[in-house]
Amino acid sequence: MKDWLASALISLLTVLQFSLSYTDLVAVWAGIFLWEALTKQKLTIVIKWSLYFGAFAAASFRNWRKELLRARAAEAALAAEKSKSSPARIFVENADALLERYGQTGTLAEKLLPLGKWIRVSGRFEGAADSLVGNATFVSLILENGRRIQLRFPGDPGDSLRLLREGQQITAACQIQHGYGAGVYILDNCELIRAEPFRSALARAS
């Protein structure tokens, strides 16, 4: 008995929702009823169905446009909220000087750390390894001066890192974060910007 009442209630709500979305059909039915009552003339079935179909098509288009505008407004609001929550990136002016101090410790190095800023790093891809907890990927990169640095890519890198080959030239944007020790910094929240085709890397190496 309860299942029957629940089914009947759901059906009633569905019909009510449909009726509210297509009130033009009710208006057409009421208009036809009043016309026939006042003029004492019966409209043909063809005319009635033509009026119903026209009202249904117009209401369907109006409902579709309404949902489209609502979806676009939601996307615009989401994009605006995302832009507010993501502050503008500020890149360091002298990236080479900062990379030269990679691994250095001490009070002076600590004072020179531009923590929170971003840096573009380019070098030869040496290899990648997942973190112990699986929430990031560490990439070993060799700079032009031969210095080896580590880049941390958070989350699942997808194919962007898995398809890289040893010796391939890449460029990444990373955020400068404090490391373990005075003056020590790490390159975190990295994003792959560009990867040189592997064939080009082989040709350049030869």
N, C-alpha and C positions, 0 to 999 in steps of 0.2 A: 504493500500500500504506500509506504514511504517512497519507494523507488518510483512509483507511478506519479506521485505528487511532485517529486523533484523533476522528473522528465517533463511534466506538464508545465511546471514553473519555468524551466529553461526554454521550452518552446514558446511560451508566452512572452518571455523577455526578448527572445530572438525576433519574434514578429513585431514587438513594440520598437525594438531598435531599428529594424528595417523600415517601419512606418515613419519613424522620426527622421530617417535619412532620406526618405522619398515622400515628403509631405505634398509635393507637387501632384503626385498621383491621386491623393485624396482630394486635392483642390480640383483636379480635372473631373473626377467622379462627381463631386458636388456641383460643378458647373454644368455637366451634362444633365444631371438630375433636375437642376433648376431650369435649364433651357427647355427640356421636354415638358416640365410642369407648366411653365409659363406660355409656351407656344403651342402646346398640345400636339407637337410633332415629334415623332420618333426618329432619332438619328440612326443611320445604317451601322451595321457592325464594322464595316470597313472604316468609316469615319471615327467611330469610337476607338478602335484599336490603333488607328493612326495618331489620335490625340494622346492615348496612353503611351504609345511607343515614343512619341516626341518628348513627352514630359519625362519619361524614364531616361531617355538619352541625355537630356539637358541636366537632369538631376545627377546622373552618373558622372558626367563631365565636371559638374560643379563640385561634387564630393571628391573626385580625383584631384582636381586642382587645389582644393582646400588641404588635402593630405600632403600634396607635393609642396605647397608653401609652408606647411607646418614642419615637414622634414627638413626643408632648406633652412628654416629659422633655427631648428634644433642644431643642425650642423654648424651654422654660423655662430651660435652661442657657445657650442663646444669648442670651436676653433678659437674664439675670443678668450674663453676661460683657460685654454691651454697656453695661449700666448702670454696671458697674465702670469700663470704659474711657472713659466719657463723664462727666467731672466735672460737678458741679452748677454751673449758671450763676449768677454773682453780678453783679447789675445795679448800676450807679452810682446814687447817691441823688439827685443833682441833675443831671439830664440837660440841662436848659436851659443851665446855667452851662457845662457842657462844650461844648455846641454853639456857644456864643458865642465860645469860644476856638478854634473850628475854623479852621485855617490860620495861627494865630499861631505864632511861633517865639521862641526865647530860653530862657535857663536856668530862669527862673521857670516858664514853661509846661512845660518838661521835667519839673520836680519834681512838677507837679500832674497828670501823666498817670496815669490808673488803668489801666495796660496789662494786658490779659488779661481785664478785666471786660467786661460787656455793657451795651448801651444800646438803648432803644426810640426809634426815629426816625419821625416822621410829617411828611408834607408832600405837595406836589403833584408828581406824576410829570411829568418834562420829556422824558425820552427814555432809551434804552438802547443800548449798543454792546458787541459782543463784544471780548474782549481780543485782542491780536495773535497769541497762541499758541493761542487758542480754548479756554482752560481756565477761563474765568470771563466774567461779564457785568457791565459797569459801568452803574449807573443814576444818572442825574442827578436830584436831588430839590431842590425849592425849599421852604424852611421858611416858617412863617408870618411871620417877620420879613424875608423876602425873600432870606435868605442861601442860596446854592447849595452843596450838598454832593454828594459822590460816594460811592456805596455799591457794594461789591464782592460779587457773588453767585458763589461758586465752582461749578464744574461746569456741567452742562447745566440751565438754569432751567426748561425745558419750557414749557408754555403759561401758567404762572403769571405770567411777565414778558412773554411775547410778546403776550398779549392786552390788556395795559395800554394805555390811551390817554392822550394828553397832557392834563394838567389833572386827571387822576384822583387822588383822595386815597388814599394808601397808608400803611401802617405796617409797619416792618420791625424785626427784632431783629438787631443787629450786634455783633461783637466789636471791641474797641479794640486796634489794633495800632500799633506804631511806624512812622512814615513816614520820609521822607527829609529829615533835618534835625532839629536840637535843638528839642524841643517840638512837632514835627509828628506828628500821628497820622492813621491811616486807619481807616475803618470796613469791616472785612473779615468774611468768613464769614457774610454776611447771609442772613436767611431772611424771606420775605414772610409777615407775620402776618395782615394784613387789607387788603382793597382795596375802597374805596367804589364802588358801582355807578356806571358812567359817566353815566347819566342824572341821578343825584343830584348828581354833580359839576357838570353843565351847569346844573341848576336853581339850585344854590347860587351859581354864578358869575354868573347872570343876576339 
